[in-house]
Amino acid sequence: MTAHRWSIVRLVRNGVLAGVAGTVAMDLVWFRRYKADGGTSGFATWEFQPSFEGFDDAPAPAKVGKILAQQVHVDLPDSAAPLANNVVHWSTGVSWGVAAAILRPLPGVGSVRSGVLSGVAAWATSYAVLPKLGVYKPITEYDPKTLWKDLSAHLVFGSAVGVASLAIGSVRSISRQLGT
């Protein structure tokens, strides 16, 4: 029982690490696009100190954070929008990394495929769930260019999750061979 429990703990830990790597990779894609469109902030400022101040003009993760808070009877002030955005964004990326880690050991799936599948699932789930919450429009109301920009960023996320998962597994294998 203990070995089984630790394998689950290891899967979740590896998924968290891979999810962080995937989130960073996806955010670098969005940051590069921001810079190409004339953005002037550095990465850390862009990532952790967004230019919006309230929930009305905030991106989807902040709005989801507000909805979740309301469900537990917490009223977030507009000043909490940037923090809510980061908490939901990063926890979502980590969650999809864990989902990929859980898929990884299935026959025929493996690291990279599970990562890419989680990226596509994250993208598709967003367009299935967020319109129901009033955060997104229905998918049919977006133009192909917008959908492709979003999907391609999620494919980068998933690929990075997969590669990170593969690297984490390789490091663990090398450590075992070295007896550390």
Order of alpha helices (4+ residues) and beta strands (2+ residues): alpha-alpha-alpha-alpha-alpha-alpha
